[in-house]
């Protein structure tokens, strides 16, 4: 339990990133009692999501090699969590942040980004996240010297954060036991970096990429690769398998882990845990041993509005 | 009466790439039926057995049909219908 040894007195909010707990799920896994399923709780990062890792690494690497200087504005397209992370570190490190997001991103996350002093530029909700990417590129092209554009979809620091962070943490906490790793594909950074590290382990670990089962879906943060701009950092050879999950299955699992595990997670985490539990159930049914780790990307409270609670909301 | 329907990027494979199409009907439900005749498969993406899928919002002008009578919402001449995913994706 290395978590017990972690120093809790820290000098900067950036030191609070990473080293997240692995929680064993006990109740949604009843049909796989011999195959442990662990949720890696990325909402324990200071910005509340897995995106803190990539955002921090992209900022720090750019500061080191001079791409990001004090006179520049950090701009990127983001559906929310990366934006929260940029905003948080921007505030802590004295960097101005401007974000492009589709206007149908949940109100909660717009408000969080604004709370850190970030400026938001809205793109057409009908064009989805790809529309935000195109608009961010256009803004940068018009005045390239003014901006630092991390481009989370193309920035190697994004997967590197997981290669050096998420992957080693999982191996440290589970050692030889882990047999399967499950993560959803958004920028694909989590899967690319973590899988590369896990593949270096001396025993094979199967890496399973979760993807929405159709182009029009409600699993915020995940990409349906066949119908999307494919992120330059994405390499389909990094994982062993793609596991399509329907919006309904993802949402239902998010509800179940809240009620049965006391874990209130977002929809993409619901999809990841749905796949992780299903894999464990299949191993159990075949009488095979195993140990599955699924990524919990963020908490469910980021998604309360506009989906469920607000009758009227502004786009 | 033809209504203009705005199609999100994720569904444009079903409309030959068009971001706006037209369909006829007196209510939102009728327009979706007609849409499906013109662009087969659309209805299935938008509705399930309980009505509009949980993660899809259909707007008449600025109003979410969930709060105006759902599929029975009546349309007036000049109304524009927008299909907007509840989330942004990516």
Boltz contact constraints between the chains, C-beta under 6 A:
constraints:
  - contact:
      token1: [A, 79]
      token2: [B, 88]
      max_distance: 6.0
  - contact:
      token1: [A, 79]
      token2: [B, 90]
      max_distance: 6.0
  - contact:
      token1: [A, 102]
      token2: [B, 88]
      max_distance: 6.0
  - contact:
      token1: [A, 104]
      token2: [B, 84]
      max_distance: 6.0
  - contact:
      token1: [A, 104]
      token2: [B, 88]
      max_distance: 6.0
  - contact:
      token1: [A, 105]
      token2: [B, 88]
      max_distance: 6.0
  - contact:
      token1: [A, 125]
      token2: [B, 84]
      max_distance: 6.0
  - contact:
      token1: [A, 126]
      token2: [B, 8]
      max_distance: 6.0
  - contact:
      token1: [A, 127]
      token2: [B, 9]
      max_distance: 6.0
  - contact:
      token1: [A, 128]
      token2: [B, 9]
      max_distance: 6.0
  - contact:
      token1: [A, 128]
      token2: [B, 89]
      max_distance: 6.0
  - contact:
      token1: [A, 129]
      token2: [B, 88]
      max_distance: 6.0
  - contact:
      token1: [A, 129]
      token2: [B, 89]
      max_distance: 6.0
  - contact:
      token1: [A, 129]
      token2: [B, 90]
      max_distance: 6.0
  - contact:
      token1: [A, 215]
      token2: [B, 10]
      max_distance: 6.0
  - contact:
      token1: [A, 216]
      token2: [B, 10]
      max_distance: 6.0
  - contact:
      token1: [A, 216]
      token2: [B, 11]
      max_distance: 6.0
  - contact:
      token1: [A, 216]
      token2: [B, 45]
      max_distance: 6.0
  - contact:
      token1: [A, 216]
      token2: [B, 85]
      max_distance: 6.0
  - contact:
      token1: [A, 218]
      token2: [B, 55]
      max_distance: 6.0
  - contact:
      token1: [A, 218]
      token2: [B, 86]
      max_distance: 6.0
  - contact:
      token1: [A, 218]
      token2: [B, 87]
      max_distance: 6.0
  - contact:
      token1: [A, 220]
      token2: [B, 87]
      max_distance: 6.0
  - contact:
      token1: [A, 223]
      token2: [B, 90]
      max_distance: 6.0
  - contact:
      token1: [A, 247]
      token2: [B, 55]
      max_distance: 6.0
  - contact:
      token1: [A, 307]
      token2: [B, 86]
      max_distance: 6.0
